[in-house]
Amino acid sequence: MKKRLLPFALCLLPLFNTFSQAPIHYKQPARNWNEALPVGNGRLGVMTFGRVNEELLQLNEETLWSGGPVEKNPNPDAIKHLPAVREALNREDYEAASKELQKIQGLYTEAYQPLGNLLIKQPFDAQPTAYFRDLDIQNATAHTQFTIDGVTYSRELFVSAPDQVIVLRLTASQKGKLNFSASTQSPHPMSKLVVGKNELSMRGKAPAHADPNYVSYNAKPVYYEDPTGCKGMRFDWRVKVQTTDGKVTADTSGISISDATEAILLVTAATSFNGFDKCPDSQGRDEKALVESYLKRASGKSITAIRNAHIADYQKFFNRMKLKLGTSGEAAFLPMDSRLMRYAQMGNDPELEALYFQFGRYLLISSSRPGGIPANLQGIWNPMTRPPWSSNYTTNINAEMNYWPAEPANLSDLHTTFTDWIAGAAATGRETAKNFYGMSGWTVHHNSDIWGASNPVGDKGKGSPSWANWSMGGAWLSQHLWEHYAYSGDENYLKNYAYPLMRDAAQFCLDWLVKDANDNWITSPATSPENVFITEKGVKQSVSVATTMDMALVYDLFTNVIHASEHLKMDADLRKTLEERLQHLFPLQIGKKGNLQEWYKDWEDQDPQHRHVSHLFALHPGHYISPLRTPKFTDAARKTLEIRGDGGTGWSKSWKINFWARLHDGNHAHKLLQELLKLTGVEGTDYANGGGTYLNLFCAHPPFQIDGNFGGTSGIAEMLLQSQDGVINLLPALPDVWATGEVKGLKARGGFEIDMTWKDKKITRIIVKSAFGGNCRLKLPNVLTNAKFQTAKGKNSNHFFQVFENKYQTTTPEAGSFVYDLSTEINKIYILGGN
């Protein structure tokens, strides 16, 4: 009797330590894209379906977008209309203001594009047994395995960042039994297949323009002709047989391999993209030369060398954090579809919740690497030429949400992908500020793309001002510039990069603000993204003044610029101006229902449970509202969330997890996490309340949007640690079901890294590491009766601790109590009393 081969990942399960994640696995192929598994290296993305007779690998390259550099002034008449908008708002004619504001619109953004498909056809007559496929996020590798006629066939897939290739290794358990063909498909009609020795090349151009998927009035929504001579990005992607012991032929039908036991295919791609302001054709890079260099470098290495370099590179990011929230028993070994169904019924699987946190980190590592392009609405995975919402950067929440977990989840260097992109958006944003409003500084509106689009979208008057004309994108993006400094402490970055951009975004806001009848500074016009109010006269509109989100964004930006200016000892006059404006900004208002008012007046909402909760920006990701400092507004924020309800799309539920965590309500945050993990089929079409999780753990808007995954990871981090109040608040929103757990590598503002263990909701061990010293203020949920303080060298060092209220001992305690392990000496640690 032949020995049965176990699936590769299952063989490893008994070896996992207490922090390791069991692979995400299934007993059947993916039925559709939302069941396929994502693999990527930040630049190259693959969705693998695990099909038996015809495997589909859907490919992406992060820079393949339609279009080219933006038109700097696509609507020269736009600048004429702002005075009329403001005049209409002054007389409270909101309908006239909205119609006039619609004239201040430019063009839509461009769309992220698919690269193509690689089809692996294996001619089997019999049905497979012992089928298994998985995604192992410990080493960023996917496997498919099945047995037919006594032969076990395996496929291993990973995407190497060091070697910039997709590696597909196919094997058969019996010599000479591996027979397959590999063929290519492109969704772009101008593509051409070129056949080489053991190699296929698919070369072509992306569209010159692609309409958003919600635009239906153009007869030709996607076109490749380029009347400007500057649009339409070139691409080249190739498939090469690196090694095989079988016979190889290659022709226009594809690559065929027969009588083999093993075959290794290398796939790579490049585009002519050369920057947001360069024509991708006439000024583009040589995509063919780039592809050749990637293949030449990787072809000379063994698969073992490529794999080892890939895993080492990936794990230098992934292994920075570990999380354990409890044990799940047999549930941890269930296929993911069964596991999600069980979770929906029982709601008890702490290892699944920890896996979901780490899966978000996996997705960020796989879709966002330093020097590259930020993760878009779908990360880097997209099969459509007109993807949902163009798979662009939606800056009224979604683009920013993608990077909420970057700092706390110990992936700060991946955040730079986003912060670097902001410079390009600011460059076009300066043109928008000048040409659309006659103002200085820069801003971005509702949508952007790889070209840094910044104008109000809407195709010159066809978009609704409720979303198209929101003007505060520059302020929100600038928060990421400051947050990266707050966590990293990088002085050169702050002085030479972040601060100049923040300062200029603030300058736009200074120009944008006007005074109301009560001498308050307000934004005019203003919207609360995508929501509609009902006035006391019954008028339903979306354009008014001084929306709460606007004012919270301005407050956040001005405050951060003031802090940066003080720290850098620069721009004293500007700092004084910002301080004066802050004193007279239109303040937050509490409405008659006890909620935080969303609008300038206490109006009703057309949809009281709207998915956007933009007016709570001041709670999260802003810092103004806090249970520790502003109890009145904290209560109002809580009331707002109660009125809004727990429904909504996937990303909306994710944001609410963060809100409830900031309110220190861990049980409510956990309830929403359970709803976020609700199994959602691809057939789900409930736009407002369909949010959940697909079988591959992608977040369902529906359809898929990756920001929901990233927001979920951020929310879990916020439940475990918060540092926005000038204190490191440990376990501020711990739910009852996570009464015992452990985390390593969680980051806090000020350059601190925290390892901690807790039992019965009380901290039992802490290790604090500091990147650059300074004072550390800790707030714990329980009083420490015995505390042991250590330096990195293990010596007791109590002299730099200040003890509050004589609640804590710094004398030699019992062994094994609270440990502070300081890798860089902290000047003082302040321990605040237990909650």
C-alpha positions in Angstrom: 0.0 0.0 0.0 1.3 3.4 -1.0 1.8 6.0 1.8 -0.7 8.8 1.5 0.9 12.2 1.3 -0.5 14.8 3.7 -1.1 18.4 2.5 2.1 20.4 3.0 0.6 22.9 5.4 -1.3 20.3 7.5 2.0 18.5 8.1 3.2 21.7 9.8 0.3 22.3 12.1 1.6 20.4 15.1 4.8 22.4 14.9 3.2 25.8 15.3 3.9 27.7 18.5 1.3 29.4 20.5 1.5 32.5 18.3 1.5 30.9 14.9 -1.6 31.0 12.7 -2.9 27.8 11.1 -3.1 28.2 7.3 -6.3 29.5 5.7 -7.4 26.3 3.9 -10.2 24.7 2.0 -11.3 21.3 0.7 -12.5 22.6 -2.7 -11.4 25.1 -5.4 -12.6 28.6 -5.5 -16.0 29.0 -7.3 -15.3 32.7 -8.0 -12.9 35.5 -7.4 -14.2 36.2 -3.9 -13.1 32.6 -2.9 -9.7 32.8 -4.6 -6.6 33.5 -2.5 -4.4 36.7 -2.7 -0.7 36.5 -3.0 1.6 39.5 -3.6 4.9 41.2 -3.0 3.7 44.8 -3.0 4.1 45.2 -6.7 2.9 42.0 -8.3 -0.4 40.4 -7.3 -1.9 37.0 -7.9 -5.3 35.6 -7.2 -5.1 31.8 -7.2 -8.3 29.7 -7.6 -6.9 26.2 -7.0 -8.8 24.6 -9.9 -7.8 21.1 -10.9 -8.1 20.9 -14.6 -7.6 24.5 -15.4 -6.0 26.6 -12.7 -6.6 30.3 -13.1 -3.9 32.8 -11.8 -5.3 36.3 -12.2 -2.4 38.8 -12.3 -1.9 42.5 -11.4 1.0 44.9 -11.4 0.5 47.9 -9.0 1.3 50.7 -11.6 -0.9 49.5 -14.4 -3.6 52.2 -14.6 -5.5 53.8 -17.4 -4.8 57.3 -18.4 -1.9 59.6 -17.9 -0.9 62.8 -16.0 -3.9 64.9 -15.0 -5.1 68.0 -16.8 -4.1 70.9 -14.6 -7.1 73.0 -15.4 -9.9 70.9 -16.9 -12.7 73.4 -16.1 -11.4 76.9 -16.6 -14.8 78.4 -15.7 -14.9 76.7 -12.3 -13.2 79.5 -10.5 -16.1 81.9 -11.3 -18.7 80.0 -9.3 -17.4 80.0 -5.7 -18.7 83.5 -4.8 -22.2 82.6 -6.0 -22.1 79.4 -4.0 -21.2 81.3 -0.8 -23.8 83.9 -1.5 -26.5 81.3 -1.8 -25.3 79.7 1.4 -25.4 83.0 3.2 -29.1 83.3 2.4 -29.6 79.6 3.3 -30.7 78.7 -0.3 -29.1 75.2 -0.2 -30.6 74.0 -3.4 -29.2 77.0 -5.4 -25.8 76.5 -3.7 -25.7 72.8 -4.6 -26.6 73.6 -8.3 -23.9 76.3 -8.4 -21.3 74.1 -6.7 -21.9 71.4 -9.3 -20.3 73.7 -11.8 -17.1 73.5 -9.9 -16.2 70.0 -11.1 -13.5 68.5 -13.2 -12.8 65.1 -14.6 -13.1 61.6 -13.1 -10.1 59.7 -12.0 -8.6 56.9 -13.9 -8.9 53.2 -13.1 -6.6 50.5 -11.8 -6.2 47.8 -14.4 -5.8 44.0 -14.5 -2.6 42.6 -16.1 -4.1 39.4 -17.4 -4.6 35.7 -16.7 -2.3 32.7 -16.6 -4.1 29.4 -17.3 -2.6 26.1 -16.2 -4.4 23.3 -18.0 -3.9 19.7 -16.8 -5.8 17.0 -18.7 -7.4 14.8 -16.1 -10.3 12.4 -16.8 -10.8 11.2 -13.2 -12.1 13.2 -10.3 -9.6 14.3 -7.6 -9.5 13.0 -4.1 -7.8 14.4 -1.0 -8.1 17.9 -2.4 -6.5 20.7 -0.4 -5.6 24.4 -0.9 -4.3 26.9 1.5 -2.8 30.3 2.1 -0.1 30.3 4.7 0.3 33.8 6.0 3.3 32.8 8.1 5.4 32.6 5.0 3.2 34.2 2.3 2.8 31.0 0.2 -0.2 29.3 -1.3 -0.5 25.6 -2.0 -2.9 23.4 -4.0 -2.7 19.6 -3.7 -4.9 16.7 -4.9 -4.7 13.0 -5.9 -5.8 11.5 -9.2 -5.2 7.8 -10.1 -2.8 7.3 -7.2 -0.7 10.3 -8.2 -0.5 13.3 -5.9 -0.1 16.6 -7.7 1.1 19.7 -5.9 1.4 23.4 -6.8 3.3 25.9 -4.7 2.9 29.6 -5.4 4.7 32.7 -3.9 5.6 36.2 -5.0 9.2 37.2 -4.2 10.0 40.8 -3.4 13.8 40.3 -3.4 13.7 38.7 -6.9 10.5 40.4 -8.2 9.0 37.2 -9.7 6.0 35.1 -9.2 7.1 31.5 -8.6 4.9 28.5 -9.5 6.3 25.1 -8.7 4.3 22.1 -10.0 5.1 18.5 -9.0 3.8 14.9 -9.3 4.5 12.2 -6.8 5.3 9.7 -9.6 8.1 10.2 -12.1 6.9 11.5 -15.6 3.3 12.0 -14.6 3.2 15.8 -14.8 1.7 17.1 -18.0 0.3 20.5 -18.4 0.1 23.6 -20.6 0.4 27.3 -19.6 -1.3 30.0 -21.7 -1.9 33.7 -21.3 -4.9 35.9 -21.6 -5.1 39.7 -21.7 -8.2 41.9 -21.2 -6.6 44.6 -23.3 -7.3 44.4 -27.0 -4.0 46.0 -28.1 -2.0 43.2 -26.5 0.3 41.0 -28.5 1.7 37.6 -27.7 5.4 37.0 -28.4 6.9 33.5 -28.2 10.5 32.9 -27.1 12.5 29.9 -26.1 10.5 28.3 -23.2 8.9 31.7 -22.7 5.8 33.7 -23.5 5.5 37.5 -23.5 2.3 39.4 -23.4 2.8 43.0 -24.4 0.3 45.8 -24.8 -1.2 49.1 -23.5 -3.6 50.0 -20.8 -6.6 52.1 -21.8 -6.2 55.8 -22.4 -9.3 56.3 -20.3 -11.7 54.1 -18.3 -15.0 55.6 -17.0 -15.9 54.7 -13.4 -18.2 51.7 -13.3 -21.1 53.8 -12.1 -21.0 56.1 -15.2 -23.4 54.8 -17.9 -23.9 57.7 -20.2 -20.9 57.2 -22.6 -21.2 54.9 -25.6 -17.5 54.0 -25.2 -16.6 54.0 -21.5 -13.2 52.4 -22.1 -11.0 53.5 -25.0 -7.4 52.9 -26.0 -7.0 55.6 -28.6 -4.8 58.5 -27.3 -5.6 61.9 -28.9 -3.3 63.7 -26.5 -0.2 61.6 -27.2 0.4 61.2 -23.4 -2.0 58.5 -22.2 -2.0 54.7 -22.4 0.6 52.9 -20.3 2.7 50.1 -21.9 3.1 46.8 -20.1 5.0 43.6 -20.6 4.5 40.4 -18.6 6.2 37.1 -19.2 6.1 33.4 -18.3 9.3 31.4 -18.4 10.1 27.8 -17.7 13.0 28.1 -15.3 13.6 24.3 -14.9 11.9 21.0 -15.6 12.8 17.4 -16.1 10.1 17.1 -18.8 9.8 18.0 -22.5 9.0 21.7 -23.3 7.5 23.3 -26.4 6.3 26.8 -26.8 4.1 28.3 -29.5 1.2 30.8 -29.8 -1.1 28.3 -28.0 1.2 28.4 -25.0 3.9 26.5 -23.2 3.5 22.7 -23.0 5.4 20.5 -20.6 5.0 16.7 -20.7 6.5 13.6 -19.0 7.8 15.7 -16.1 8.0 15.2 -12.4 8.6 18.8 -11.5 8.4 22.2 -13.3 9.1 25.7 -12.1 7.6 28.7 -13.9 8.7 32.2 -13.3 6.3 35.1 -14.1 7.1 38.8 -13.9 5.8 42.0 -15.3 6.6 45.7 -15.6 5.0 48.9 -17.0 6.3 52.1 -18.5 5.0 54.1 -15.5 7.6 56.7 -14.7 5.9 59.0 -12.1 2.6 60.8 -11.7 3.7 63.7 -13.9 5.3 61.8 -16.8 3.7 60.6 -20.0 3.7 56.8 -19.7 4.4 56.4 -23.4 6.8 59.1 -24.6 8.4 59.6 -21.2 8.0 56.1 -19.8 10.4 53.5 -18.6 11.6 50.6 -20.7 9.2 47.9 -19.4 10.8 45.2 -21.6 14.3 45.8 -20.1 12.9 45.7 -16.6 11.2 42.4 -17.2 14.4 41.0 -18.8 16.4 42.1 -15.8 14.0 40.4 -13.3 14.0 37.1 -15.2 17.7 37.1 -15.7 18.4 37.6 -12.0 15.9 35.0 -10.8 16.7 32.4 -13.5 20.2 31.9 -12.2 19.0 31.0 -8.7 17.6 27.7 -7.3 14.0 27.7 -6.1 15.3 27.0 -2.6 17.4 30.2 -2.8 14.5 32.3 -4.2 12.1 30.8 -1.6 14.4 31.4 1.3 15.0 35.0 0.3 11.3 35.5 -0.1 10.4 34.1 3.3 13.2 36.0 5.0 12.1 39.3 3.4 8.4 38.8 4.2 9.0 37.7 7.8 11.1 40.7 8.6 7.8 42.5 8.4 5.3 39.9 9.5 7.2 38.6 12.5 7.4 42.0 14.2 4.0 41.3 15.8 2.4 38.3 17.6 -1.1 38.1 19.0 -3.0 35.5 21.0 -6.5 36.2 22.2 -7.3 32.7 23.5 -7.6 29.2 22.1 -10.3 27.8 19.7 -9.7 24.1 20.0 -10.8 22.1 16.9 -12.2 25.1 15.2 -8.6 26.3 14.4 -8.2 23.3 12.1 -11.5 23.6 10.2 -11.5 24.7 6.5 -12.2 28.4 6.4 -15.7 28.1 4.9 -16.7 25.7 7.7 -15.0 27.9 10.3 -16.7 31.1 9.2 -20.1 29.3 9.2 -19.4 27.9 12.7 -18.3 31.4 13.8 -21.6 32.9 12.6 -23.5 30.3 14.6 -21.4 30.3 17.8 -19.5 33.5 17.7 -16.6 32.0 19.7 -13.3 31.6 17.9 -10.6 33.9 19.4 -7.9 32.4 17.1 -10.0 33.3 14.1 -10.1 36.9 15.4 -6.3 36.9 15.9 -5.9 35.4 12.4 -8.1 38.2 11.0 -5.8 40.8 12.6 -2.7 39.1 11.1 -4.4 38.7 7.8 -4.8 42.4 7.5 -1.1 42.8 8.2 -0.4 40.1 5.6 -2.5 42.1 3.0 -0.7 45.3 3.7 2.8 43.7 3.4 1.6 42.0 0.2 0.1 45.2 -1.4 2.3 48.0 -0.1 6.1 48.2 -0.1 8.4 51.2 0.3 9.1 52.9 -3.0 6.0 51.6 -4.6 2.4 52.7 -5.1 -0.1 52.7 -2.2 -2.7 50.0 -1.8 -5.8 51.1 -3.5 -9.5 50.2 -2.9 -8.7 46.6 -3.7 -5.1 46.5 -2.5 -3.4 45.3 -5.7 -5.9 42.6 -6.7 -8.4 43.4 -9.4 -9.7 41.5 -12.4 -11.8 44.2 -14.2 -11.0 47.1 -16.6 -13.8 49.0 -14.9 -13.5 47.9 -11.3 -15.9 49.1 -8.5 -15.3 52.8 -8.0 -12.3 52.6 -10.4 -10.3 50.8 -7.6 -8.9 54.3 -6.9 -8.0 56.2 -3.8 -11.2 57.4 -2.2 -9.9 60.1 0.2 -13.1 60.8 2.2 -12.3 57.7 4.3 -11.2 54.6 2.3 -7.6 55.5 1.2 -6.8 56.7 4.7 -8.3 53.6 6.4 -5.9 51.4 4.4 -3.1 52.8 6.4 -4.6 53.0 9.9 -3.0 49.8 11.0 0.5 50.6 9.5 1.9 52.3 12.6 0.3 50.5 15.6 0.7 47.1 13.9 4.4 47.6 13.5 4.5 48.2 9.8 5.6 51.9 9.9 8.0 51.6 6.9 5.1 50.4 4.7 3.2 53.6 5.7 5.8 55.5 3.6 4.3 54.1 0.5 1.3 56.3 1.2 3.0 59.3 2.6 5.3 59.4 -0.4 2.3 59.4 -2.7 0.9 62.4 -1.0 3.6 64.6 -2.5 2.3 63.9 -6.0 -1.3 64.6 -4.9 -0.2 67.8 -3.3 1.6 68.9 -6.5 -1.6 68.5 -8.5 -3.6 69.8 -5.5 -1.8 73.2 -5.7 -3.1 73.5 -9.3 -6.6 72.6 -8.1 -6.5 75.2 -5.3 -5.3 77.9 -7.7 -7.4 77.0 -10.8 -10.7 76.1 -9.1 -10.7 78.5 -6.2 -8.0 81.1 -6.6 -6.4 80.0 -3.3 -2.9 79.1 -2.1 -1.7 75.8 -0.6 -3.1 72.5 -1.8 -6.0 70.1 -1.4 -7.5 66.9 -2.7 -11.1 66.1 -3.2 -13.2 62.9 -3.0 -11.1 60.8 -5.4 -7.5 60.4 -6.5 -5.4 57.9 -8.5 -1.9 57.0 -9.5 -1.7 60.3 -11.3 -2.5 62.3 -8.1 -5.9 63.6 -9.3 -7.1 66.3 -7.0 -9.9 68.2 -8.6 -13.6 67.8 -7.6 -14.6 64.8 -9.8 -18.0 64.6 -11.6 -17.2 65.1 -15.3 -17.8 68.9 -15.2 -21.2 68.9 -13.6 -22.6 65.3 -13.7 -21.5 64.3 -10.2 -23.5 64.8 -7.0 -21.9 67.5 -4.8 -22.7 65.3 -1.8 -19.5 63.4 -2.7 -17.8 65.1 -5.6 -17.2 68.5 -4.0 -15.9 67.5 -0.6 -12.8 69.6 -0.3 -11.0 68.5 2.8 -8.9 65.6 1.4 -5.6 67.5 1.9 -6.3 68.0 5.6 -7.1 64.3 6.1 -4.1 63.1 4.1 -1.9 65.4 6.1 -2.8 63.6 9.3 -0.9 60.6 8.0 2.2 62.8 7.5 2.0 63.7 11.2 1.1 60.3 12.5 4.1 58.7 10.8 6.3 61.2 12.6 4.5 60.7 15.9 5.3 57.0 15.8 8.7 57.0 14.1 10.2 60.2 15.6 12.1 60.8 12.3 13.2 64.4 12.6 14.6 64.7 9.0 11.3 63.3 7.6 9.3 65.9 9.6 11.5 68.9 8.8 12.2 68.2 5.1 9.1 66.4 3.9 6.1 66.2 6.2 6.0 69.6 7.6 6.2 71.6 4.3 3.3 69.5 3.0 1.3 69.9 6.2 2.0 73.7 6.3 0.8 74.2 2.7 -2.4 72.1 3.4 -3.1 74.4 6.3 -2.5 77.4 4.1 -5.3 76.2 1.8 -7.6 75.8 4.8 -6.7 79.4 6.0 -7.8 80.6 2.6 -10.9 78.4 2.5 -12.3 79.6 5.9 -14.7 82.5 6.1 -16.6 84.1 9.0 -20.2 83.5 9.9 -22.6 85.9 11.5 -21.3 85.1 14.9 -17.7 85.8 14.0 -16.8 82.1 13.9 -14.5 80.7 11.2 -16.3 78.2 9.1 -15.9 76.2 5.9 -18.1 77.3 3.0 -19.3 75.3 1.1 -19.1 72.1 3.2 -20.5 68.6 2.9 -20.6 65.6 5.2 -19.4 63.0 2.7 -22.3 61.3 0.9 -24.9 62.2 3.4 -28.1 64.4 3.1 -29.7 66.6 5.6 -33.3 67.8 6.0 -33.8 71.4 7.0 -36.5 72.7 9.4 -38.4 73.6 6.2 -38.2 70.1 4.8 -35.5 70.9 2.2 -33.3 67.8 1.4 -29.8 68.8 0.4 -26.1 68.0 1.1 -24.3 71.3 0.7 -24.2 73.7 3.7 -21.4 75.3 5.8 -19.2 74.2 8.7 -20.0 70.5 8.8 -18.7 68.9 11.9 -16.3 66.7 9.8 -14.9 69.8 8.1 -14.3 71.6 11.4 -12.7 68.6 13.0 -10.4 68.1 10.1 -9.3 71.8 10.2 -8.8 71.5 13.9 -6.7 68.4 13.6 -4.5 69.8 10.8 -3.9 73.2 12.5 -3.1 71.5 15.8 -0.6 69.2 14.2 1.0 72.0 12.2 1.3 74.1 15.4 3.0 71.2 17.2 5.4 70.6 14.3 6.2 74.3 14.0 7.0 74.6 17.7 9.1 71.5 17.6 11.1 72.6 14.6 11.2 76.2 15.7 9.9 77.4 12.4 7.2 79.7 11.0 6.3 81.6 14.2 4.0 84.0 12.4 2.1 81.2 10.7 1.8 79.4 14.1 0.4 82.5 15.7 -2.2 82.8 12.9 -3.2 79.2 13.3 -3.5 79.5 17.0 -5.8 82.5 16.6 -8.0 80.7 14.1 -8.3 77.7 16.4 -9.7 79.9 19.1 -12.5 81.0 16.9 -13.3 77.9 14.8 -17.0 77.0 14.8 -17.2 74.6 17.7 -18.6 71.2 18.0 -22.3 71.2 18.8 -24.5 68.7 20.7 -27.9 68.3 19.2 -31.4 68.0 20.8 -31.1 64.2 20.9 -27.9 64.4 22.8 -25.8 63.4 19.8 -22.9 65.1 18.2 -24.4 67.4 15.6 -23.4 66.5 12.0 -24.4 69.8 10.4 -24.1 73.5 11.1 -27.7 73.4 12.4 -29.4 70.6 14.3 -31.0 69.1 11.2 -32.4 65.6 10.7 -30.7 63.1 8.4 -32.4 61.7 5.3 -30.9 58.4 6.3 -30.3 58.3 10.1 -28.3 55.1 9.8 -26.1 56.2 6.9 -22.9 54.2 6.4 -20.7 57.3 6.7 -20.2 58.6 10.3 -17.9 61.4 9.1 -18.8 63.8 12.0 -17.1 61.4 14.4 -13.7 62.1 12.8 -12.9 64.0 16.0 -13.2 60.7 17.9 -11.3 58.6 15.4 -8.9 58.9 13.7 -8.8 62.4 15.2 -7.9 63.1 18.8 -10.2 65.9 20.0 -12.9 63.7 21.6 -11.6 61.4 24.4 -13.2 59.7 27.4 -10.1 60.9 29.4 -10.5 64.6 28.5 -13.9 65.4 27.0 -16.6 63.5 28.8 -19.4 65.7 27.4 -18.5 65.1 23.8 -17.7 61.5 24.5 -21.3 61.0 25.6 -22.5 62.8 22.5 -20.3 60.6 20.3 -21.8 57.5 22.0 -25.3 58.7 21.4 -24.4 59.4 17.7 -23.3 55.8 17.3 -26.4 54.5 19.0 -28.6 56.4 16.6 -26.5 55.4 13.6 -26.8 51.8 14.5 -24.4 48.9 13.9 -25.4 48.2 10.3 -23.5 49.3 7.2 -21.0 48.2 4.7 -17.8 46.4 5.5 -15.6 49.4 5.9 -18.3 51.2 7.8 -18.4 48.4 10.4 -14.6 48.5 10.6 -14.7 52.3 11.3 -17.3 51.7 14.0 -15.0 49.1 15.7 -12.5 51.9 16.0 -15.1 54.3 17.3 -16.3 52.0 20.0 -12.7 51.1 21.0 -12.0 54.8 21.4 -15.1 55.0 23.6 -13.5 52.2 25.7 -16.4 49.9 25.1 -14.6 46.6 24.2 -17.7 44.5 24.2 -19.5 46.7 21.6 -16.4 46.8 19.5 -16.2 43.0 19.6 -19.8 42.7 18.6 -19.1 44.7 15.5 -16.0 42.6 14.8 -18.2 39.5 14.9 -20.5 41.2 12.4 -17.6 42.1 10.2 -16.6 38.4 10.1 -20.1 37.4 9.0 -19.9 35.1 6.1 -21.1 36.8 2.9 -21.7 35.1 -0.4 -20.7 36.6 -3.7 -24.4 36.8 -4.5 -24.9 39.3 -1.6 -26.2 42.6 -3.0 -27.4 44.6 0.0 -25.3 47.7 -0.5 -26.2 49.3 2.8 -26.2 46.4 5.2 -24.3 43.6 3.3 -21.0 44.2 4.9 -19.2 41.0 6.0 -16.5 38.7 4.9 -16.1 36.5 1.8 -14.8 33.0 2.0 -11.2 34.2 1.2 -11.4 36.7 4.2 -11.7 39.7 1.9 -14.1 42.3 3.3 -17.4 42.7 1.6 -18.6 46.2 1.0 -20.2 44.6 -1.0 -18.4 44.2 -3.4 -14.9 43.7 -2.1 -13.0 46.7 -0.6 -9.8 46.0 1.2 -10.2 49.0 3.5 -12.6 47.0 5.6 -9.8 44.4 6.3 -7.4 47.2 7.2 -9.9 49.0 9.4 -10.7 45.7 11.2 -7.0 45.2 12.0 -6.8 48.8 13.2 -9.8 48.3 15.4 -8.3 45.3 17.1 -5.1 47.3 17.7 -7.2 50.2 19.2 -8.9 47.7 21.6 -5.5 46.6 22.9 -3.6 49.9 23.1 -4.2 53.6 22.5 -1.7 56.4 22.7 -3.5 59.5 21.2 -4.1 61.1 24.6 -0.4 61.6 25.5 -0.4 58.4 27.5 0.0 54.8 26.5 -3.4 53.3 27.6 -3.1 49.5 27.8 -6.1 47.3 27.2 -8.5 50.3 27.0 -11.3 48.4 25.3 -10.7 44.8 26.1 -13.8 42.7 25.6 -14.8 40.1 28.1 -14.1 37.3 25.7 -10.5 38.3 25.5 -10.0 38.1 29.2 -6.6 36.3 28.8 -4.1 37.0 26.0 -0.8 38.1 24.9 0.6 40.5 22.3 4.1 41.3 21.2 5.3 44.2 19.1 2.3 46.6 19.3 3.5 50.2 18.7 2.6 53.4 20.4 3.2 57.1 19.6 6.6 58.3 20.9 8.5 55.4 19.4 7.5 52.8 22.0 6.9 49.2 21.4 4.9 47.1 23.8 4.8 43.4 24.7 2.2 42.5 27.3 0.5 39.5 28.8 -2.8 39.6 30.7 -5.0 37.2 32.6 -8.5 37.8 33.9 -8.3 41.2 32.2 -5.4 42.2 34.4 -1.9 42.8 33.0 0.7 40.3 34.3 3.7 41.3 32.3 4.9 44.2 30.2 8.0 44.9 28.2 8.4 48.4 27.0 11.0 49.2 24.3 11.9 52.6 23.1 13.3 53.6 19.8 14.7 57.0 20.8 14.1 57.6 24.6 11.9 60.2 26.2 9.2 60.1 28.8 6.8 57.1 28.8 3.4 57.4 30.4 1.5 54.2 31.0 -2.1 53.8 32.0 -2.9 50.3 33.1 -6.3 48.6 33.8 -5.1 47.2 37.2 -3.0 48.3 40.1 0.5 46.8 40.3 1.2 45.6 43.7 4.6 44.2 42.8 6.7 45.7 40.0 10.1 44.8 38.7 11.9 47.3 36.5 14.7 46.2 34.3 17.0 47.8 31.7 17.8 45.9 28.6 20.9 44.5 30.4 18.7 43.1 33.1 19.8 45.4 36.0 17.3 46.9 38.3 17.1 50.6 37.5 14.4 52.4 39.5 15.9 55.9 39.4 14.1 57.0 36.3 10.6 56.0 37.4 8.1 58.2 39.1 5.5 56.5 41.2 2.0 58.0 41.5 0.0 58.0 44.6 2.3 55.5 46.4 0.3 52.7 44.7 3.4 51.0 43.3 6.5 49.5 44.8 9.9 49.9 43.2 11.7 47.8 45.7 12.8 44.3 44.8 9.6 42.4 44.2 8.7 38.8 43.8 10.2 37.1 40.8 8.1 36.9 37.7 6.0 40.0 38.2 5.8 43.1 36.0 8.8 43.6 33.8 9.8 46.7 31.8 12.6 45.8 29.4 14.0 49.1 28.1 16.1 48.6 24.9 16.9 52.4 24.8 16.9 54.2 28.1 13.7 56.1 28.8 14.1 59.3 30.9 11.0 58.6 33.0 8.1 56.2 33.2 4.9 57.5 34.7 2.4 54.9 35.8 -1.1 56.1 36.1 -3.7 54.5 38.4 -5.8 51.6 37.3 -9.1 52.2 35.6 
